[in-house]
Amino acid sequence: MYKNQLQELAQRSCFNLPSYTSLQEGPDHAPRFKAIVNFNGKIFKTPHYCSTLRQAEHSAAEVTLNSLTHRGPSHSLAAKILMSLCRFYF
């Protein structure tokens, strides 16, 4: 769900799609994963290890969305969104 929301935000804002990188640790029979999201040149990481890669990517997307929502987009991010929307409509 969070990965989809982040992708939709990127598409609506004319940004590059988010890219995910994963880190794996632990033995082969019990790996643990962390994920890193690159969203519009900013890096967001999962706060903890997850038992699956899918969970780690969703957690990283959630961190990204929460960061943008709670702190509000930075002025530069907000300006880029508005500029891209203005170019689209005008």
TACOR-V9266 format. One record per pair of residues at least 12 apart in sequence whose C-alpha atoms are under 10 Angstrom apart, sorted by the first residue. I is the first residue (numbers start at 1). J is the second residue. Records with the same first field share a line. If there is no record, write none. Layout:
I=J, J
This chain:
1=58, 61, 62
2=57, 58, 59, 60, 61, 62, 63, 64, 65, 66
3=18, 54, 57, 58, 59, 60, 61, 62, 64, 65
4=58, 61
5=61, 62, 65
6=18, 39, 58, 61, 62, 64, 65
7=19, 39, 61
9=65, 81
10=39, 40, 81
12=81, 84, 85, 88
13=77, 78, 80, 81, 82, 83, 84, 85, 88
14=40, 80, 81, 83, 84, 85, 87, 88
15=39, 40, 41, 80, 81, 84
16=38, 39, 40, 41
17=38, 39, 40
18=36, 37, 38, 39, 40, 41, 42, 43, 61
19=36, 37, 38, 39, 40, 41, 43, 57
20=35, 36, 37, 38, 39, 43, 44, 45, 56, 57, 60, 61
21=34, 35, 36, 37, 38, 45, 53, 56, 57, 60
22=34, 35, 36, 37, 45, 46, 53, 54, 56, 57
23=35, 36, 49, 53, 56
24=49, 50, 51, 52, 53
25=49
30=51, 52
31=49, 50, 51, 52, 53
32=48, 49, 50, 51, 52, 53, 56
33=46, 48, 49, 50, 51, 52, 53, 54, 55, 56, 57
34=46, 47, 48, 49, 50, 51, 52, 53, 54, 55, 56, 57, 59, 60
35=47, 48, 49, 50, 53, 54, 55, 56, 57, 58, 59, 60, 61
36=56, 57, 59, 60, 61, 63, 64
37=57, 58, 59, 60, 61, 63, 64
38=60, 61, 64
39=61, 64, 65
40=77, 80
42=64
43=60, 64
44=60, 61, 62, 63, 64, 65, 67
45=57, 59, 60, 61, 62, 63, 64
46=58, 59, 60, 61, 62, 63, 64
47=59, 60, 63
48=60
